[in-house]
Amino acid sequence: MALSQSALSELLDAFRAGDGVDLIRESVRVVLQELIEAEASEVIGAGRYERTDTRITDRNGSRPRLLTTKAGDVALSIPKLRTGSFFPSVLEPRRRIDQALYAVVMEAYVHGVSTRAVDDLVVAMGGSGISKSEVSRICQGLDETVGAFRTRRLDHTEFPYVFLDATYLHVRTEAAQVTSKAVVVATGVTADGRREILGLDVGDSEDEVFWRAFLTGLKKRGLAGVRLAVSDQHAGLVAALRRSFQGASHQRCRVHFVRNLLAHVPRAQVDMVAAVFRTIFAQPDPESMATTWDQVRDQLAARFPKVGPLMDDAKAEVLAFNAFPRAHWRKIWSTNPLERLNKEIKRRARVVGIFPNEASVIRLVGAVLADTHDEWQTDERRYLSEASMAILYPDRDTEPIAAIDSGE
């Protein structure tokens, strides 16, 4: 590939300056940036300021990207498009996650708390030849990035649907004890149907005090317009939701409820009970669904007495989703979307095994979530269509959205 005249001019200026390693780094930057621009022009169908019949979209500014190379850190610009998304093939996707994983592994290693898996990974990375100061430098940069992501404002739109869940990771305390820490994550669906990562925190347990502090933090950052909160039935979380999002409905994850229900059924009858229970959600409208729930409740309670009270208590929250547009039902009646995100967190955390401290958990999980958030923002497909979201906001184009005071 022949470099453009502007790229050659930049290189010539760098050669004239003659700054040794800086010269090499600048050369790497110029070449990589030229490759990125060439690939962007190919995707767009035209170069900068070029008019062609093959153009399919336009440039819309750029976003910065810091790439670590053997010549040092290189600051690049990734073109943004008016329609569609673009990510250059010369850069590795998810490099932020890989860098965070590398930093956490090395931090564990230099603190002497590594496991066999960490030892093997350190060897694969080229041995233990990394200093504590180098680890601190990498961690500091990541902490700033993740910190900015975790504290960003959320008042740019409304979030009618919010999903909340927790997973547990092993963390070493200051007393050198290994404990299980709750890692809580919140995601939301915006008023135009896109998904965003809303928040992340780490705590000793999922009690009400911890969840209330987490939810209060989201509200202080501007989270508003919540109509439905989707979660499991953890007592601390449910109590915190009632205090923090008064007026919003609570959707009890139907998948979690089925697991609780089947725990009261003999193993030989599990498949039958699960099949009968699923008939509730095959109904076409809320009225039929409520009627079928009662019928299934009576049918199962006759054979399994403990099922009756369980279904009586759960009916309103498990069926809360049916007060919302039918097109949304499958996307909001469980925490499955968040469960998939938790699996990715677990997959990345499995390499570390035992985290050296809470900060390292935030660093790695925050990087996973930040990259996931970026992918959601550039995805051409929305989680929920604009047409279906318009049902929630029938007057959105003509009047301000009314205050939320119920789940209907």
N, C-alpha and C positions, 0 to 999 in steps of 0.2 A: 504494500500500500504506500503510495506516494503521499508525503505530508503536504498539507495546504501551505500557502504562502504565509498565512498568519502564524501557523505552528512553527514554521521554519524561522520566522522572525523572532518568536519567543525563545527558541533554542539558541539562536545567534546572540541574543541579549544575555542569556545565561552563560554562554561561553565567554563572552566579553567580561562578565563579572568575575568568572573564574573562582568559584567558591568551593572547590573540591567536592565533598559529599553532597553539598547543596546543589551542585551542578548535576550530579547523577539523579538526585531526587526530582529536580525540575525536569530533567529529560524524561524520566518515567512518567511524571504527571502529564507532560505535553503529549506524549505518545498515547497514553491511556485516554486522555480527554479527546484526542483526535479520533480514536477508535469508537468511543461512545457517540461522538457527533456523527460519524459516518453511519453507524448502525441506526441512530435515530432518524437520519435523513432517509435511509432505506425504508424504515417503517412508515414514515410520514409520506413518502413518495416525492419528496422535494427537499432541497437543501435550504439553508437560511436565506430568506428574502428571494427565493426562487419561485417562479410561477410555472407550473407544469400541469398537464392534463392528468397526471397520475397521483396528484396530491389527494390524500384521503382525510387529513386532519391538519391542525396547526399546532405550533408550539405554544405553550402557556407558562412561560417562566421556567424555573428549575429548582431543584432541591439539592442541598449539599450532601456529600457522602465522603466520609473519611476512610481511606483504604490504607491498611498497614502493609507495607512491602519491605523487602530486605534493604531498600534504600531509605527507609523511614516512612513516616506517615505522610500520605499524599491526599490533598484536598481536591475532590472532583465535584463536578456539577452534573446532575442527572436531569436531562430535559423532561419537563412535564407536558402532557398533551391535553388539548381541549376535550377530546373524546378518546376513550380507551386508556390503556396504561402502557408504560414502557419501562423495562428494566434491562440494562445492557448485559449481554452474555459474557462480557469480559470480566464482570464482577460476580463473585459468589453470592447467591441469595442466602439470607439468614446469617451473614457473617457476624452480625452483632451477637447472635446467640452463641456461635462458636467461640467468639472472643470471651464472652462471659463465662462459658463453660471452662475454657482454658484458664481464666483468671481464678475461678473458684477451686479448680483442681490444684493449681499451683499454690494457692493460699493454704489449702489443706496440707499440701506436701511440706511447705516450708515451716508450718506450725507443728509438724510431727503427728498429725492426726489422720494420715491417709490410710485407706484400706487397700486390700490387694488390687482391687479394680483401679484405684487411683495410681498405685505403683506401676501397674502395667501401662496405663495411659501416659504417665510421665516418661517411661522408657520409649514409648512409641513417638513421643514428641521430641525425643532427642536427649533424654537423660534429665538430670536434676540441675542442669546448668542455668538456673535463673535465680537472681538475687531477690531478697525481700524488698529492696527498694524498687526493683522492676515490677514485682507483683503489686506493690502499693501504687505505682504510677498507672498501671493498667486499671486497677480497681477504682482509682480516683476518677478517671475519665468515664468509666462505665457508671459509677454511682451518680455522677452529675447528669448523665443522659437519662438514666432510669428515674432519678429523682425528679427531673423536669417533667418526665412523662407521667409519673404518679401524682404530681401536684397541679397538673394543667387544669385550666378552667373547663367546666362542663356546661356553661350557660349559653353555648352557641346554638342550641336547639333543645327541644323537649325529648324525653325518653319515656314513651308510654309503657314500654315493657322492660323490666329489669330482671336479670337472672343472677342468683346468688348461690354459691356453693363453697365447700371447703375440702381440701385434701390434707394429708398429714405427711410430714417429712421428718427425718431424724436430724437433730441439731445438737452439737456439743455446747454445753453451757460454760460459763466462766469457772465453775467448780469442777470442770472436766467430766461432767456427767452427760450421758447421751439421753435426750428426752425427745418425745414426739411433739412437734409443734404444728398448730393449725395454720394452714396457708389459705386465706380466704380471697376469693376473686369475685368481682362483680362485672358483668357485661350488660349492655343495653342495646335496645333497638331504637333508632332515632325516628323522628316524625316523618322522615322520608323513606324509612324502611331499611336503612343501613345499620350495620352492627359496629359497636365500639367497645373497647375495653375501658371500663370506668374506674376500677380501683383494685388495689392489692394490699394486703397487710399480713403480718405474722403475729400470732399470739399463743399463749400457753394453752388455751382451751376455747371452745365455742360458747362461752357463757353470754348472758344477756349484756353485761357491761361491755365486753369486748365488741360484740356486734353493734351495739348502740353507738359506740365511739366510731366504728368504721362507717356506719350509715350517716352519722352526723357529719363526718368528714366529707362524704360525698355531697351532702346538701350544702355545706359551706363552700364547696367548689362550684356550686351552681346547678347541681342535679335537680331537675324539676319536671313536672308534668307526668309523674309516674301514675299509671292507671292499674298496672298489674305487676306484682312482684312474684317471681317464680322461684321456688326453693323446695328443699325437703322440709320435714316437720320437726327439725331440731327445736326444742323448747326455747332455748336462748335466742335463736334467730327469729322465731315467730313473735316472741314477746317484743323484741327490738323493732321489728317491722311495724307492729301495732302502734308503738310510741313514735317512731320516726316518720312513717308514711301513713298518717291517719287519713282515711277516706279512700285509700287505694285498696284494691282487692288482693287477696293472697291466693295464688295457685299452688296447691300442694302437688309436688311432682307425682304424676300418676305411676311412673315406673317404681319409685321408692315405695309408694303405697301398696302396689301389687306385691312387692317383696315382703312387706309387713303382713299382708293378708295371707299369703301362701305359707308363712311361718306357722299359721294356726291350722294348717291342712295336712293330713297324712301324705307322705311322699307319693303314694300310689295314685292319689287324687289330684295332684298338682296340675297336670296338663288339662284335666277336665275343668277345674275351677278357673284356671287362667283363660281358657277358651270362652267359658260362660261370661266371665267378667268383661272380656273384650267386646262382647255384643253391645254393651252400654255405649261405647264410643263409636259404634257404627250407625247410630241413630242420626237422622237428618236435622233435628232441631232440638233446642233446649228442653222443650216440654216432653218430647218422646224420650230424651235421655234421662230426665228425672224419673219418669214413669218406669223405664226399664231398670234403672238403678234400684228402685224399690222392689221390683219383681225379682231381680237377681239377689237382692239382700234376703228376701223371704225364702227363696229357694235354697240358698247356701246356709242360712242360719238354721234351717230345719235339720240339716245334717251336721253342721259344724257350729255349735252354739256361740263360740267366741267371735265368730265372724260378724254376727248381727250388730252388737254394740260398736264394733270397729267401723263398720260401714255407716252406721248412724252418725257417728261423730265426724266422719271425714267427708260426708256427701257434699256439703257446701264448698269446701276448699278444693276438692278434687275436680269438681265440675265448674269451678270459677271461670275457666277459659271460655265456656259456651255463651258468655255474655258479650263476647267480642266477635268481630267478623269471622265467619266460617272459614274463609281463606287462611286465617291465621291459626286455626285450632291446632293443627299438627306441629306447628312451630312454637307454640306457647304452653302446651299442656304437660311438658316435662322439662327437666334440666339437662336433657341429652346433649344439646349443643355445648353446654358448659362441661359436661362429663368428658366430651372429646378433647376439650382444651386441657382438662386435668390429666388426661392420659399422656398428652404431649409433655406436660410438666413432669410427670412421673418418669417418662422415658429419658428426659434430659437429666433428671436428678439421680437416676439409677447409676449413672456413671460415677457420680460423686460419692454416693453411699451415705456417708455421715458429713453434714455440713459443719464447717469449723465454727460458725456463729450465725446469728440471725441476719446480719448484714449480707453475708454471702448468699443466703436464701433469696433475699430481696433482689440481689444483683442478678442472679441467674434467672429466676422466675420472671423478674421484671423485663429482662431482655427477651425472653420467650414471648411475653405478652406484648411488648412493644413491637416486635416484628410481626406478630399475628395481627395487631391493630393496623400496621402499615399495609399488610396484605388485604385486609378488609376494606381499607380506604381506596385502594386501587382496583379492587375487583369490579368488573363491569356488571356483574349480577348482584342485585340487592337481596338481602335476606327475606324481605317482604316487599311485594311490588308497590309502586306508587299508587296504582289504582286501588288496591286493597287498603292502603293506609289512608286514602282520602275518605274512606267510610268512617274512620275514627274522627276525622276533622272535616265534616261536610261544609263548614263555613270558613275554612282556612284561607281561601283566596279573597274573601270579601270582608271578614270580620276577625278580630283577635280571638284566639282560642279561649274558650271559657275555662274558668278554674275547675280543677278536678275535685269533685267531692263524693264520687261514688265509682264503683266498678262497672257501671252500666253505660 
